[in-house]
Amino acid sequence: MSITKKGSFPEWYQSVIFDAKLIDNASVKGCYIIRPQAVAIWNNIKNELNKRIEEMGVEEYIFPLLIPQSFLEREKDHIEGFAPEVAVVTHAGGSSLKEPLVIRPTSETIIHSLFSKWINSWRDLPLKVNQWANVVRWEKRPRAFLRSTEFWWQEGHTAHATEEEARNEVLQSIMMYEDVIQNRLAIPTIRGKKPDHERFAGAEETHTLEGCMGDGKALQMATSHLLGVGFCEQFSIHYRTKENILMRPSLTSWGATTRLLGALIMVHGDDKGIVVPPAISPVTCVSILLKGEDDLVEIEMKNKIALWNKKTEKNFLLDTSYEHSIGERIYHWEKRGIPFQFLFGKKEMDNGIITIKIRDNGEKITTTEENIVEILEKLCDEQQKRLYQRALNHQKSFLYATDSFNDIMKMEDEKFFIISWCGCKEIIKKIKEPGWTIRCFIDENKHKEMISDIINMPCAGCKEKIGKATLVARAY
Amino acid sequence: MSITKKGSFPEWYQSVIFDAKLIDNASVKGCYIIRPQAVAIWNNIKNELNKRIEEMGVEEYIFPLLIPQSFLEREKDHIEGFAPEVAVVTHAGGSSLKEPLVIRPTSETIIHSLFSKWINSWRDLPLKVNQWANVVRWEKRPRAFLRSTEFWWQEGHTAHATEEEARNEVLQSIMMYEDVIQNRLAIPTIRGKKPDHERFAGAEETHTLEGCMGDGKALQMATSHLLGVGFCEQFSIHYRTKENILMRPSLTSWGATTRLLGALIMVHGDDKGIVVPPAISPVTCVSILLKGEDDLVEIEMKNKIALWNKKTEKNFLLDTSYEHSIGERIYHWEKRGIPFQFLFGKKEMDNGIITIKIRDNGEKITTTEENIVEILEKLCDEQQKRLYQRALNHQKSFLYATDSFNDIMKMEDEKFFIISWCGCKEIIKKIKEPGWTIRCFIDENKHKEMISDIINMPCAGCKEKIGKATLVARAY
């Protein structure tokens, strides 16, 4: 690959996702086909999220794809946020529809209309639902995985008796995402709250996790919204307390999408292709068998792999595509990001020796076959940690605390600016011109060290009020 | 429940699916919300199918929801089959589209357009893809699970170098469905081929599994289609053989849908609610704890359940909803079809005794706690077999072999007629009036006994040619 990650990041990203056969273009602009290696990684991410969502006491539902247009219009902010993005069905079954139907851009309105039916008494609360679904938002500037017209996600929706409980759910969700993204995807994130103008349409608070991509641009990795009681009026959601008083429950919603696949590629990928952290790789280790003199070596190897697959929770795969050169075969699996390769021939088999090639640092180590399961366990752990640490160092190299707003205006390179900001509107417009956006008010408890230089400083915009630690970056 | 399965089947079905909270109505006609217990069963069915699909060497893809209308029009039979059923997006992103987009009613056209790109040489074959997706077909007479406007399914699509290989894939797929439906869902099926007028739009052959529902009506449980080379012309799908000759590959497609949930309910359900076979029940056994004098019993019980869940692959659940009466609690779980209930109090705990209530036959047995894991294993096996046998007896009671076409015209009750038919068109029209449909030409090898009375008999329609064993029934 002559295009390098450092040299031309956008071209590198495009070439990696097509070369590693993660994706293909669909015939409708902004839509894509997700191919097996990417689907398998996504399924692993889904499983990791789903386990934790179930532990939060959330139940899985399937809600419909189509929403009457009038539903979207019930919530003023919501329709303003989504109207320009929706795809509308006007004809069906051979005739035109009385009321147009919208393909869900998100399911708040459909789910709230059901909450109104399902919630009557305090006994019905909390009500916690989740669905895995495709949604459609018409993208003007689509980009594979990151901003596609159709995308796949999980959307959680909950209703609680008190705002305190709802706030707790919002935090629990964002921390659940943080756990999966940091500990499985090996991507460090910065947690914070979106400023008013960047909030989800209709939400009181939007919590976000911001990741630092390979080029220093920010990516919103997952969000969790406190909707409060705002949607309750439009959808008549009420419950009776133990004392028989009619109250509005406090609502939340939270989601993570196939965009995480894009983040994974942009953060860990290198000039050879993608790099998949062992914790979420569909295949842990591929054994590349050299063509031997007899078939016995292949049979023996198959047995070994069956044994390893049984003994461990890892996934071992055998490559016997002898028709390709050994170099082609090594590159094939490297491109697809498989964490480890075993190189194997009759000689190695006879001597009980394995050469392990490690994806992320390219190192080769030779070991005896005896303790291979334990060794691989350790190597997985090390690669997982190394990927996280490298991504964290990368993120840190972009952090730039400043008390001057002019620094941002002057800067041409990508940066993760940490500034003090009170929320004054002036600054939003000014930084928009050179392409900067306010990512979030940084969580001050979680990121003490990161914000230490600017905490309690006057706002870099108005220079009057004391500002809050704020992350400013260019973003996807 | 005063509505009985025997007395008024359609009302019974409606009341069961709503009472057991499997489903709710959506705001768009013909669309439904699938609720947690039904989603959990569907997820188990998915897992059972997916395991087998993977073993067939099929890879999972995600294909787009929206298809340009022109794609559907490329295949004449295909467009005729689906045009009256599609939902059409004419507006998106705030303006009208140049070319309308269709919400996929099935994905042949989109996948074949990709096959044309992905298949070049014999090395690219066989190509086997599968996706789990929602599809939309505008239903005039929707019915929950059985015939909903939006439904969820798995669709497999394959391309092979030879027709023989494709035929083999078609058979392997239908047998894979048979395995899951018979051995997991405990539903006996009749395997056969659809006659010309009932085939999938554009297919050369459609293989089907027909199930006998609680009321004696037939339900098409899964289908597998030999598409052959017909679609190749329209989508320019070709490959070069080893000898560099340009050939058309032979295509197949096969699918199973959320309709299987409807079948499960209609076959096994009773007047108390649904009955879920142990092999696919999300919960194997619910332990209903009676309110004791102290909390220790509850803690002890929780520990036991944690241990059982660890020791076995079954799923044990604890019900501590003391606020409801014991009768309500038992009924709650019966309605939802959980295979076993443990009834438990301090007395039982002290004596190490468990009373097990069995869902399908209502029997109660008392046993010591010691060998509970082994006992439950045996009880699961027995209940699974009993459900299958009962369904098989039920199916048999509807079978009715006849050499006279008049028998069908006279019959008012539901029947599974086995007749000899040569394919002559006369008969199709005639039986349509009283509501009968030709389900399939029965697989003569598989169902030797079933067809023994009419094999090699003259066609019951034209009385001239020798007919094939044919299943005729009223159907969903």
Contacts between the chains, C-beta under 8 A, distances in Angstrom:
chain1	res1	chain2	res2	distance
A	24	B	114	6.7
A	24	B	117	7.6
A	26	B	63	7.6
A	26	B	64	4.4
A	26	B	110	7.3
A	27	B	67	7.6
A	27	B	68	5.5
A	27	B	71	6.9
A	27	B	110	7.2
A	27	B	113	6.4
A	28	B	64	6.2
A	28	B	66	5.0
A	28	B	67	7.6
A	28	B	68	6.5
A	28	B	101	6.2
A	31	B	64	4.1
A	31	B	65	7.8
A	31	B	66	6.3
A	32	B	64	7.1
A	33	B	61	6.4
A	33	B	62	7.0
A	33	B	63	5.7
A	33	B	64	6.8
A	33	B	114	6.4
A	34	B	61	6.5
A	34	B	62	3.9
A	35	B	61	6.0
A	36	B	59	4.0
A	36	B	60	6.0
A	36	B	61	6.3
A	39	B	59	7.9
A	39	B	60	4.7
A	39	B	61	6.1
A	39	B	62	5.7
A	40	B	60	7.1
A	42	B	62	7.9
A	43	B	60	7.4
A	59	B	36	4.0
A	59	B	39	7.9
A	60	B	36	6.0
A	60	B	39	4.7
A	60	B	40	7.1
A	60	B	43	7.4
A	61	B	33	6.4
A	61	B	34	6.5
A	61	B	35	6.1
A	61	B	36	6.4
A	61	B	39	6.2
A	62	B	33	6.9
A	62	B	34	3.9
A	62	B	39	5.8
A	62	B	42	7.9
A	62	B	152	6.7
A	63	B	26	7.6
A	63	B	33	5.6
A	64	B	26	4.4
A	64	B	28	6.2
A	64	B	31	4.1
A	64	B	32	7.1
A	64	B	33	6.8
A	64	B	150	5.7
A	65	B	31	7.8
A	65	B	65	7.8
A	65	B	103	7.6
A	65	B	134	5.8
A	65	B	136	6.9
A	65	B	150	5.4
A	66	B	28	5.0
A	66	B	31	6.3
A	66	B	87	7.4
A	66	B	136	7.6
A	66	B	150	7.0
A	67	B	27	7.6
A	67	B	28	7.6
A	68	B	27	5.5
A	68	B	28	6.5
A	71	B	27	6.9
A	83	B	94	7.3
A	84	B	93	6.6
A	84	B	94	4.9
A	85	B	93	6.5
A	86	B	92	7.1
A	86	B	93	7.9
A	87	B	66	7.4
A	87	B	89	4.9
A	87	B	91	7.4
A	87	B	92	4.0
A	87	B	93	7.6
A	87	B	101	7.6
A	88	B	89	6.4
A	88	B	90	6.9
A	88	B	91	4.2
A	88	B	92	6.6
A	89	B	87	4.9
A	89	B	88	6.4
A	89	B	89	5.4
A	89	B	90	7.8
A	89	B	103	7.1
A	90	B	88	7.0
A	90	B	89	7.8
A	90	B	90	4.7
A	90	B	91	6.5
A	91	B	87	7.4
A	91	B	88	4.2
A	91	B	90	6.5
A	91	B	100	7.7
A	92	B	86	7.1
A	92	B	87	4.0
A	92	B	88	6.6
A	92	B	138	4.7
A	93	B	84	6.6
A	93	B	85	6.5
A	93	B	86	7.9
A	93	B	87	7.6
A	93	B	138	3.3
A	93	B	140	7.1
A	94	B	83	7.3
A	94	B	84	4.9
A	94	B	138	7.7
A	100	B	91	7.7
A	101	B	28	6.2
A	101	B	87	7.6
A	103	B	65	7.6
A	103	B	89	7.0
A	103	B	103	7.6
A	110	B	26	7.3
A	110	B	27	7.3
A	113	B	27	6.4
A	114	B	24	6.6
A	114	B	33	6.4
A	117	B	24	7.6
A	133	B	134	7.9
A	134	B	65	5.8
A	134	B	133	7.9
A	134	B	134	7.0
A	136	B	65	6.9
A	136	B	66	7.6
A	138	B	92	4.7
A	138	B	93	3.3
A	138	B	94	7.7
A	140	B	93	7.0
A	150	B	64	5.7
A	150	B	65	5.4
A	150	B	66	7.0
A	152	B	62	6.6
